[in-house]
Amino acid sequence: MSDSIRELFDTLARVLLRCWLFGFLFLLLWFGFYLLAGGFVQRLHGPLFGLSPDELDLIFYCGMGLLKLNVILFFFFPWLAIRLVLKKPKD
């Protein structure tokens, strides 16, 4: 692998790692906001969309799970694959 391609993959790996970290930071903020202001969210969105508190909890829980799955699938796994390829000794 040439040095320019190796440098490109290294840069891409750094970007993917930052995206992964920002995704999990967003997930933690969402979780914290929902824990601290869950009643406000339910009072605001429940009547607006005709949702019970249990349905709203399910929607938020599934949304957080989907976000976590996507962050891992689209940012962590590609970062890990690039790191493993770059770890191989130069030919």
Biopython code that builds the backbone (N, CA, C, O; Angstrom):
import numpy as np
from Bio.PDB.StructureBuilder import StructureBuilder

atoms = [
    (1, "MET", "N", (0.853, -1.167, 0.000)),
    (1, "MET", "CA", (0.000, 0.000, 0.000)),
    (1, "MET", "C", (0.900, 1.231, 0.000)),
    (1, "MET", "O", (1.842, 1.328, 0.787)),
    (2, "SER", "N", (0.598, 2.158, -0.886)),
    (2, "SER", "CA", (1.442, 3.345, -0.977)),
    (2, "SER", "C", (1.190, 4.270, 0.213)),
    (2, "SER", "O", (0.175, 4.167, 0.902)),
    (3, "ASP", "N", (2.137, 5.169, 0.433)),
    (3, "ASP", "CA", (2.047, 6.073, 1.575)),
    (3, "ASP", "C", (0.856, 7.018, 1.470)),
    (3, "ASP", "O", (0.251, 7.348, 2.490)),
    (4, "SER", "N", (0.507, 7.457, 0.275)),
    (4, "SER", "CA", (-0.628, 8.380, 0.135)),
    (4, "SER", "C", (-1.946, 7.685, 0.452)),
    (4, "SER", "O", (-2.834, 8.292, 1.052)),
    (5, "ILE", "N", (-2.086, 6.426, 0.060)),
    (5, "ILE", "CA", (-3.305, 5.679, 0.383)),
    (5, "ILE", "C", (-3.346, 5.380, 1.874)),
    (5, "ILE", "O", (-4.402, 5.467, 2.500)),
    (6, "ARG", "N", (-2.212, 5.032, 2.435)),
    (6, "ARG", "CA", (-2.147, 4.787, 3.878)),
    (6, "ARG", "C", (-2.529, 6.047, 4.656)),
    (6, "ARG", "O", (-3.241, 5.969, 5.658)),
    (7, "GLU", "N", (-2.059, 7.196, 4.197)),
    (7, "GLU", "CA", (-2.397, 8.464, 4.852)),
    (7, "GLU", "C", (-3.887, 8.775, 4.704)),
    (7, "GLU", "O", (-4.513, 9.276, 5.638)),
    (8, "LEU", "N", (-4.454, 8.481, 3.537)),
    (8, "LEU", "CA", (-5.885, 8.675, 3.319)),
    (8, "LEU", "C", (-6.704, 7.812, 4.278)),
    (8, "LEU", "O", (-7.650, 8.296, 4.899)),
    (9, "PHE", "N", (-6.341, 6.545, 4.395)),
    (9, "PHE", "CA", (-7.051, 5.646, 5.302)),
    (9, "PHE", "C", (-6.869, 6.065, 6.757)),
    (9, "PHE", "O", (-7.800, 5.943, 7.553)),
    (10, "ASP", "N", (-5.710, 6.547, 7.107)),
    (10, "ASP", "CA", (-5.477, 7.025, 8.461)),
    (10, "ASP", "C", (-6.369, 8.223, 8.770)),
    (10, "ASP", "O", (-6.949, 8.304, 9.853)),
    (11, "THR", "N", (-6.478, 9.141, 7.833)),
    (11, "THR", "CA", (-7.352, 10.301, 8.008)),
    (11, "THR", "C", (-8.809, 9.870, 8.102)),
    (11, "THR", "O", (-9.550, 10.365, 8.951)),
    (12, "LEU", "N", (-9.220, 8.956, 7.241)),
    (12, "LEU", "CA", (-10.587, 8.447, 7.276)),
    (12, "LEU", "C", (-10.871, 7.761, 8.606)),
    (12, "LEU", "O", (-11.960, 7.918, 9.157)),
    (13, "ALA", "N", (-9.917, 7.007, 9.126)),
    (13, "ALA", "CA", (-10.096, 6.343, 10.416)),
    (13, "ALA", "C", (-10.270, 7.363, 11.536)),
    (13, "ALA", "O", (-11.084, 7.158, 12.437)),
    (14, "ARG", "N", (-9.514, 8.460, 11.490)),
    (14, "ARG", "CA", (-9.667, 9.495, 12.520)),
    (14, "ARG", "C", (-11.032, 10.158, 12.437)),
    (14, "ARG", "O", (-11.637, 10.458, 13.466)),
    (15, "VAL", "N", (-11.527, 10.391, 11.219)),
    (15, "VAL", "CA", (-12.856, 10.990, 11.050)),
    (15, "VAL", "C", (-13.932, 10.037, 11.562)),
    (15, "VAL", "O", (-14.851, 10.462, 12.262)),
    (16, "LEU", "N", (-13.827, 8.762, 11.224)),
    (16, "LEU", "CA", (-14.812, 7.784, 11.681)),
    (16, "LEU", "C", (-14.813, 7.651, 13.200)),
    (16, "LEU", "O", (-15.871, 7.493, 13.808)),
    (17, "LEU", "N", (-13.642, 7.714, 13.811)),
    (17, "LEU", "CA", (-13.573, 7.633, 15.268)),
    (17, "LEU", "C", (-14.263, 8.834, 15.909)),
    (17, "LEU", "O", (-14.987, 8.686, 16.894)),
    (18, "ARG", "N", (-14.040, 10.010, 15.356)),
    (18, "ARG", "CA", (-14.703, 11.205, 15.894)),
    (18, "ARG", "C", (-16.214, 11.126, 15.705)),
    (18, "ARG", "O", (-16.969, 11.504, 16.600)),
    (19, "CYS", "N", (-16.656, 10.645, 14.563)),
    (19, "CYS", "CA", (-18.100, 10.485, 14.330)),
    (19, "CYS", "C", (-18.698, 9.493, 15.319)),
    (19, "CYS", "O", (-19.805, 9.696, 15.819)),
    (20, "TRP", "N", (-17.974, 8.433, 15.594)),
    (20, "TRP", "CA", (-18.433, 7.432, 16.559)),
    (20, "TRP", "C", (-18.553, 8.051, 17.953)),
    (20, "TRP", "O", (-19.535, 7.823, 18.659)),
    (21, "LEU", "N", (-17.553, 8.830, 18.335)),
    (21, "LEU", "CA", (-17.595, 9.476, 19.647)),
    (21, "LEU", "C", (-18.719, 10.508, 19.731)),
    (21, "LEU", "O", (-19.424, 10.573, 20.737)),
    (22, "PHE", "N", (-18.888, 11.306, 18.689)),
    (22, "PHE", "CA", (-19.971, 12.298, 18.681)),
    (22, "PHE", "C", (-21.340, 11.625, 18.686)),
    (22, "PHE", "O", (-22.272, 12.127, 19.315)),
    (23, "GLY", "N", (-21.471, 10.499, 17.995)),
    (23, "GLY", "CA", (-22.732, 9.759, 17.998)),
    (23, "GLY", "C", (-23.092, 9.269, 19.385)),
    (23, "GLY", "O", (-24.243, 9.376, 19.807)),
    (24, "PHE", "N", (-22.101, 8.726, 20.103)),
    (24, "PHE", "CA", (-22.387, 8.258, 21.450)),
    (24, "PHE", "C", (-22.578, 9.414, 22.421)),
    (24, "PHE", "O", (-23.335, 9.290, 23.384)),
    (25, "LEU", "N", (-21.916, 10.520, 22.188)),
    (25, "LEU", "CA", (-22.161, 11.708, 23.007)),
    (25, "LEU", "C", (-23.589, 12.197, 22.816)),
    (25, "LEU", "O", (-24.264, 12.545, 23.785)),
    (26, "PHE", "N", (-24.051, 12.223, 21.570)),
    (26, "PHE", "CA", (-25.432, 12.607, 21.294)),
    (26, "PHE", "C", (-26.402, 11.636, 21.961)),
    (26, "PHE", "O", (-27.420, 12.055, 22.511)),
    (27, "LEU", "N", (-26.092, 10.349, 21.913)),
    (27, "LEU", "CA", (-26.938, 9.344, 22.552)),
    (27, "LEU", "C", (-27.006, 9.564, 24.062)),
    (27, "LEU", "O", (-28.083, 9.461, 24.650)),
    (28, "LEU", "N", (-25.881, 9.863, 24.693)),
    (28, "LEU", "CA", (-25.874, 10.127, 26.132)),
    (28, "LEU", "C", (-26.642, 11.402, 26.473)),
    (28, "LEU", "O", (-27.342, 11.452, 27.484)),
    (29, "LEU", "N", (-26.517, 12.424, 25.643)),
    (29, "LEU", "CA", (-27.280, 13.653, 25.872)),
    (29, "LEU", "C", (-28.782, 13.400, 25.730)),
    (29, "LEU", "O", (-29.575, 13.893, 26.532)),
    (30, "TRP", "N", (-29.162, 12.646, 24.731)),
    (30, "TRP", "CA", (-30.567, 12.306, 24.528)),
    (30, "TRP", "C", (-31.099, 11.538, 25.736)),
    (30, "TRP", "O", (-32.182, 11.838, 26.239)),
    (31, "PHE", "N", (-30.340, 10.553, 26.198)),
    (31, "PHE", "CA", (-30.744, 9.755, 27.351)),
    (31, "PHE", "C", (-30.849, 10.628, 28.606)),
    (31, "PHE", "O", (-31.817, 10.527, 29.360)),
    (32, "GLY", "N", (-29.849, 11.483, 28.821)),
    (32, "GLY", "CA", (-29.880, 12.366, 29.984)),
    (32, "GLY", "C", (-31.037, 13.342, 29.936)),
    (32, "GLY", "O", (-31.701, 13.576, 30.946)),
    (33, "PHE", "N", (-31.282, 13.915, 28.764)),
    (33, "PHE", "CA", (-32.415, 14.834, 28.622)),
    (33, "PHE", "C", (-33.719, 14.117, 28.885)),
    (33, "PHE", "O", (-34.609, 14.667, 29.535)),
    (34, "TYR", "N", (-33.846, 12.898, 28.391)),
    (34, "TYR", "CA", (-35.087, 12.167, 28.591)),
    (34, "TYR", "C", (-35.267, 11.768, 30.061)),
    (34, "TYR", "O", (-36.391, 11.725, 30.559)),
    (35, "LEU", "N", (-34.168, 11.479, 30.747)),
    (35, "LEU", "CA", (-34.284, 11.168, 32.177)),
    (35, "LEU", "C", (-34.675, 12.400, 32.989)),
    (35, "LEU", "O", (-35.515, 12.328, 33.885)),
    (36, "LEU", "N", (-34.056, 13.523, 32.661)),
    (36, "LEU", "CA", (-34.296, 14.738, 33.437)),
    (36, "LEU", "C", (-35.590, 15.449, 33.056)),
    (36, "LEU", "O", (-36.250, 16.031, 33.918)),
    (37, "ALA", "N", (-35.962, 15.411, 31.780)),
    (37, "ALA", "CA", (-37.131, 16.153, 31.320)),
    (37, "ALA", "C", (-38.163, 15.240, 30.664)),
    (37, "ALA", "O", (-38.888, 15.662, 29.763)),
    (38, "GLY", "N", (-38.226, 13.998, 31.114)),
    (38, "GLY", "CA", (-39.154, 13.045, 30.511)),
    (38, "GLY", "C", (-40.601, 13.452, 30.675)),
    (38, "GLY", "O", (-41.405, 13.271, 29.761)),
    (39, "GLY", "N", (-40.946, 14.004, 31.835)),
    (39, "GLY", "CA", (-42.320, 14.450, 32.059)),
    (39, "GLY", "C", (-42.698, 15.584, 31.125)),
    (39, "GLY", "O", (-43.803, 15.607, 30.585)),
    (40, "PHE", "N", (-41.788, 16.521, 30.933)),
    (40, "PHE", "CA", (-42.045, 17.637, 30.019)),
    (40, "PHE", "C", (-42.247, 17.133, 28.595)),
    (40, "PHE", "O", (-43.142, 17.597, 27.889)),
    (41, "VAL", "N", (-41.423, 16.190, 28.179)),
    (41, "VAL", "CA", (-41.523, 15.636, 26.822)),
    (41, "VAL", "C", (-42.856, 14.931, 26.653)),
    (41, "VAL", "O", (-43.499, 15.058, 25.611)),
    (42, "GLN", "N", (-43.277, 14.188, 27.670)),
    (42, "GLN", "CA", (-44.553, 13.483, 27.581)),
    (42, "GLN", "C", (-45.730, 14.452, 27.564)),
    (42, "GLN", "O", (-46.699, 14.234, 26.838)),
    (43, "ARG", "N", (-45.657, 15.521, 28.358)),
    (43, "ARG", "CA", (-46.733, 16.515, 28.352)),
    (43, "ARG", "C", (-46.785, 17.268, 27.026)),
    (43, "ARG", "O", (-47.860, 17.669, 26.581)),
    (44, "LEU", "N", (-45.638, 17.459, 26.402)),
    (44, "LEU", "CA", (-45.588, 18.194, 25.146)),
    (44, "LEU", "C", (-46.020, 17.328, 23.962)),
    (44, "LEU", "O", (-46.875, 17.734, 23.176)),
    (45, "HIS", "N", (-45.430, 16.137, 23.835)),
    (45, "HIS", "CA", (-45.662, 15.317, 22.651)),
    (45, "HIS", "C", (-46.816, 14.330, 22.793)),
    (45, "HIS", "O", (-47.397, 13.921, 21.788)),
    (46, "GLY", "N", (-47.155, 13.947, 24.002)),
    (46, "GLY", "CA", (-48.236, 12.982, 24.192)),
    (46, "GLY", "C", (-49.554, 13.453, 23.609)),
    (46, "GLY", "O", (-50.104, 12.795, 22.726)),
    (47, "PRO", "N", (-50.072, 14.573, 24.081)),
    (47, "PRO", "CA", (-51.344, 15.053, 23.530)),
    (47, "PRO", "C", (-51.241, 15.484, 22.062)),
    (47, "PRO", "O", (-52.206, 15.368, 21.306)),
    (48, "LEU", "N", (-50.080, 15.976, 21.673)),
    (48, "LEU", "CA", (-49.897, 16.450, 20.304)),
    (48, "LEU", "C", (-50.085, 15.323, 19.291)),
    (48, "LEU", "O", (-50.684, 15.523, 18.234)),
    (49, "PHE", "N", (-49.571, 14.137, 19.620)),
    (49, "PHE", "CA", (-49.670, 12.998, 18.708)),
    (49, "PHE", "C", (-50.620, 11.906, 19.210)),
    (49, "PHE", "O", (-50.741, 10.858, 18.576)),
    (50, "GLY", "N", (-51.287, 12.136, 20.328)),
    (50, "GLY", "CA", (-52.217, 11.150, 20.862)),
    (50, "GLY", "C", (-51.520, 9.899, 21.368)),
    (50, "GLY", "O", (-52.001, 8.786, 21.158)),
    (51, "LEU", "N", (-50.388, 10.081, 22.035)),
    (51, "LEU", "CA", (-49.597, 8.941, 22.523)),
    (51, "LEU", "C", (-49.701, 8.827, 24.035)),
    (51, "LEU", "O", (-49.712, 9.828, 24.752)),
    (52, "SER", "N", (-49.778, 7.594, 24.501)),
    (52, "SER", "CA", (-49.735, 7.358, 25.939)),
    (52, "SER", "C", (-48.276, 7.444, 26.400)),
    (52, "SER", "O", (-47.367, 7.342, 25.576)),
    (53, "PRO", "N", (-48.043, 7.630, 27.695)),
    (53, "PRO", "CA", (-46.653, 7.661, 28.185)),
    (53, "PRO", "C", (-45.873, 6.391, 27.852)),
    (53, "PRO", "O", (-44.680, 6.454, 27.555)),
    (54, "ASP", "N", (-46.545, 5.241, 27.901)),
    (54, "ASP", "CA", (-45.856, 3.987, 27.572)),
    (54, "ASP", "C", (-45.457, 3.936, 26.101)),
    (54, "ASP", "O", (-44.365, 3.473, 25.770)),
    (55, "GLU", "N", (-46.333, 4.409, 25.220)),
    (55, "GLU", "CA", (-46.004, 4.431, 23.793)),
    (55, "GLU", "C", (-44.861, 5.398, 23.516)),
    (55, "GLU", "O", (-43.978, 5.106, 22.710)),
    (56, "LEU", "N", (-44.878, 6.536, 24.176)),
    (56, "LEU", "CA", (-43.809, 7.511, 23.989)),
    (56, "LEU", "C", (-42.478, 6.978, 24.515)),
    (56, "LEU", "O", (-41.435, 7.188, 23.895)),
    (57, "ASP", "N", (-42.513, 6.292, 25.654)),
    (57, "ASP", "CA", (-41.293, 5.665, 26.177)),
    (57, "ASP", "C", (-40.744, 4.635, 25.193)),
    (57, "ASP", "O", (-39.535, 4.552, 24.977)),
    (58, "LEU", "N", (-41.635, 3.859, 24.606)),
    (58, "LEU", "CA", (-41.217, 2.840, 23.644)),
    (58, "LEU", "C", (-40.588, 3.480, 22.409)),
    (58, "LEU", "O", (-39.576, 2.994, 21.903)),
    (59, "ILE", "N", (-41.183, 4.565, 21.927)),
    (59, "ILE", "CA", (-40.639, 5.258, 20.760)),
    (59, "ILE", "C", (-39.243, 5.796, 21.066)),
    (59, "ILE", "O", (-38.324, 5.635, 20.263)),
    (60, "PHE", "N", (-39.084, 6.430, 22.217)),
    (60, "PHE", "CA", (-37.771, 6.970, 22.560)),
    (60, "PHE", "C", (-36.756, 5.861, 22.785)),
    (60, "PHE", "O", (-35.609, 5.984, 22.356)),
    (61, "TYR", "N", (-37.150, 4.787, 23.442)),
    (61, "TYR", "CA", (-36.231, 3.678, 23.684)),
    (61, "TYR", "C", (-35.791, 3.041, 22.365)),
    (61, "TYR", "O", (-34.611, 2.742, 22.183)),
    (62, "CYS", "N", (-36.738, 2.831, 21.448)),
    (62, "CYS", "CA", (-36.390, 2.256, 20.140)),
    (62, "CYS", "C", (-35.527, 3.223, 19.333)),
    (62, "CYS", "O", (-34.614, 2.796, 18.626)),
    (63, "GLY", "N", (-35.807, 4.508, 19.434)),
    (63, "GLY", "CA", (-34.988, 5.495, 18.735)),
    (63, "GLY", "C", (-33.565, 5.501, 19.233)),
    (63, "GLY", "O", (-32.625, 5.569, 18.441)),
    (64, "MET", "N", (-33.395, 5.429, 20.549)),
    (64, "MET", "CA", (-32.037, 5.388, 21.097)),
    (64, "MET", "C", (-31.324, 4.103, 20.699)),
    (64, "MET", "O", (-30.126, 4.116, 20.415)),
    (65, "GLY", "N", (-32.054, 3.000, 20.679)),
    (65, "GLY", "CA", (-31.450, 1.734, 20.247)),
    (65, "GLY", "C", (-31.057, 1.766, 18.782)),
    (65, "GLY", "O", (-29.998, 1.261, 18.411)),
    (66, "LEU", "N", (-31.896, 2.352, 17.951)),
    (66, "LEU", "CA", (-31.589, 2.465, 16.528)),
    (66, "LEU", "C", (-30.388, 3.372, 16.291)),
    (66, "LEU", "O", (-29.537, 3.075, 15.453)),
    (67, "LEU", "N", (-30.319, 4.478, 17.029)),
    (67, "LEU", "CA", (-29.165, 5.365, 16.910)),
    (67, "LEU", "C", (-27.880, 4.646, 17.307)),
    (67, "LEU", "O", (-26.864, 4.751, 16.620)),
    (68, "LYS", "N", (-27.930, 3.921, 18.409)),
    (68, "LYS", "CA", (-26.740, 3.188, 18.862)),
    (68, "LYS", "C", (-26.310, 2.133, 17.836)),
    (68, "LYS", "O", (-25.122, 1.979, 17.553)),
    (69, "LEU", "N", (-27.271, 1.423, 17.294)),
    (69, "LEU", "CA", (-26.965, 0.415, 16.284)),
    (69, "LEU", "C", (-26.336, 1.049, 15.049)),
    (69, "LEU", "O", (-25.355, 0.527, 14.520)),
    (70, "ASN", "N", (-26.889, 2.165, 14.585)),
    (70, "ASN", "CA", (-26.354, 2.835, 13.398)),
    (70, "ASN", "C", (-24.974, 3.417, 13.641)),
    (70, "ASN", "O", (-24.115, 3.355, 12.761)),
    (71, "VAL", "N", (-24.747, 3.977, 14.811)),
    (71, "VAL", "CA", (-23.435, 4.542, 15.124)),
    (71, "VAL", "C", (-22.379, 3.438, 15.137)),
    (71, "VAL", "O", (-21.277, 3.621, 14.621)),
    (72, "ILE", "N", (-22.715, 2.316, 15.716)),
    (72, "ILE", "CA", (-21.765, 1.199, 15.748)),
    (72, "ILE", "C", (-21.550, 0.635, 14.347)),
    (72, "ILE", "O", (-20.416, 0.376, 13.942)),
    (73, "LEU", "N", (-22.640, 0.448, 13.613)),
    (73, "LEU", "CA", (-22.563, -0.168, 12.295)),
    (73, "LEU", "C", (-21.844, 0.704, 11.273)),
    (73, "LEU", "O", (-21.036, 0.201, 10.492)),
    (74, "PHE", "N", (-22.125, 2.002, 11.269)),
    (74, "PHE", "CA", (-21.595, 2.865, 10.216)),
    (74, "PHE", "C", (-20.329, 3.614, 10.593)),
    (74, "PHE", "O", (-19.660, 4.154, 9.713)),
    (75, "PHE", "N", (-19.978, 3.664, 11.864)),
    (75, "PHE", "CA", (-18.774, 4.388, 12.255)),
    (75, "PHE", "C", (-17.742, 3.494, 12.950)),
    (75, "PHE", "O", (-16.560, 3.549, 12.612)),
    (76, "PHE", "N", (-18.170, 2.671, 13.917)),
    (76, "PHE", "CA", (-17.201, 1.877, 14.667)),
    (76, "PHE", "C", (-16.624, 0.727, 13.843)),
    (76, "PHE", "O", (-15.408, 0.540, 13.810)),
    (77, "PHE", "N", (-17.482, -0.038, 13.183)),
    (77, "PHE", "CA", (-16.987, -1.179, 12.414)),
    (77, "PHE", "C", (-16.076, -0.758, 11.258)),
    (77, "PHE", "O", (-15.036, -1.384, 11.052)),
    (78, "PRO", "N", (-16.432, 0.286, 10.497)),
    (78, "PRO", "CA", (-15.474, 0.725, 9.460)),
    (78, "PRO", "C", (-14.163, 1.232, 10.057)),
    (78, "PRO", "O", (-13.096, 0.977, 9.499)),
    (79, "TRP", "N", (-14.227, 1.942, 11.175)),
    (79, "TRP", "CA", (-12.993, 2.400, 11.838)),
    (79, "TRP", "C", (-12.136, 1.211, 12.239)),
    (79, "TRP", "O", (-10.926, 1.200, 12.009)),
    (80, "LEU", "N", (-12.769, 0.212, 12.839)),
    (80, "LEU", "CA", (-12.042, -0.979, 13.270)),
    (80, "LEU", "C", (-11.424, -1.708, 12.073)),
    (80, "LEU", "O", (-10.279, -2.155, 12.148)),
    (81, "ALA", "N", (-12.161, -1.830, 10.985)),
    (81, "ALA", "CA", (-11.632, -2.508, 9.796)),
    (81, "ALA", "C", (-10.436, -1.755, 9.226)),
    (81, "ALA", "O", (-9.437, -2.369, 8.849)),
    (82, "ILE", "N", (-10.533, -0.431, 9.160)),
    (82, "ILE", "CA", (-9.407, 0.356, 8.647)),
    (82, "ILE", "C", (-8.198, 0.224, 9.561)),
    (82, "ILE", "O", (-7.075, 0.078, 9.079)),
    (83, "ARG", "N", (-8.408, 0.273, 10.863)),
    (83, "ARG", "CA", (-7.294, 0.127, 11.805)),
    (83, "ARG", "C", (-6.618, -1.232, 11.658)),
    (83, "ARG", "O", (-5.392, -1.328, 11.721)),
    (84, "LEU", "N", (-7.414, -2.283, 11.460)),
    (84, "LEU", "CA", (-6.823, -3.614, 11.300)),
    (84, "LEU", "C", (-6.026, -3.711, 10.002)),
    (84, "LEU", "O", (-4.978, -4.357, 9.969)),
    (85, "VAL", "N", (-6.504, -3.084, 8.943)),
    (85, "VAL", "CA", (-5.772, -3.088, 7.684)),
    (85, "VAL", "C", (-4.479, -2.286, 7.820)),
    (85, "VAL", "O", (-3.432, -2.711, 7.332)),
    (86, "LEU", "N", (-4.546, -1.143, 8.471)),
    (86, "LEU", "CA", (-3.339, -0.314, 8.620)),
    (86, "LEU", "C", (-2.332, -0.929, 9.583)),
    (86, "LEU", "O", (-1.147, -0.600, 9.529)),
    (87, "LYS", "N", (-2.782, -1.805, 10.450)),
    (87, "LYS", "CA", (-1.876, -2.444, 11.409)),
    (87, "LYS", "C", (-0.971, -3.478, 10.737)),
    (87, "LYS", "O", (0.115, -3.776, 11.233)),
    (88, "LYS", "N", (-1.423, -4.019, 9.609)),
    (88, "LYS", "CA", (-0.618, -5.009, 8.902)),
    (88, "LYS", "C", (0.698, -4.371, 8.484)),
    (88, "LYS", "O", (0.722, -3.200, 8.104)),
    (89, "PRO", "N", (1.790, -5.118, 8.549)),
    (89, "PRO", "CA", (3.084, -4.547, 8.162)),
    (89, "PRO", "C", (3.111, -4.184, 6.682)),
    (89, "PRO", "O", (2.409, -4.778, 5.865)),
    (90, "LYS", "N", (3.943, -3.188, 6.359)),
    (90, "LYS", "CA", (4.068, -2.766, 4.963)),
    (90, "LYS", "C", (4.671, -3.891, 4.134)),
    (90, "LYS", "O", (5.559, -4.616, 4.583)),
    (91, "ASP", "N", (4.166, -4.015, 2.917)),
    (91, "ASP", "CA", (4.685, -5.061, 2.013)),
    (91, "ASP", "C", (5.929, -4.599, 1.303)),
    (91, "ASP", "O", (6.499, -5.345, 0.507)),
]
sb = StructureBuilder()
sb.init_structure("model")
sb.init_model(0)
sb.init_chain("A")
sb.init_seg("    ")
for serial, (resi, resn, name, xyz) in enumerate(atoms, 1):
    if name == "N":
        sb.init_residue(resn, " ", resi, " ")
    sb.init_atom(name, np.array(xyz, "f"), 0.0, 1.0, " ", f" {name:<3s}", serial, name[0])
structure = sb.get_structure()
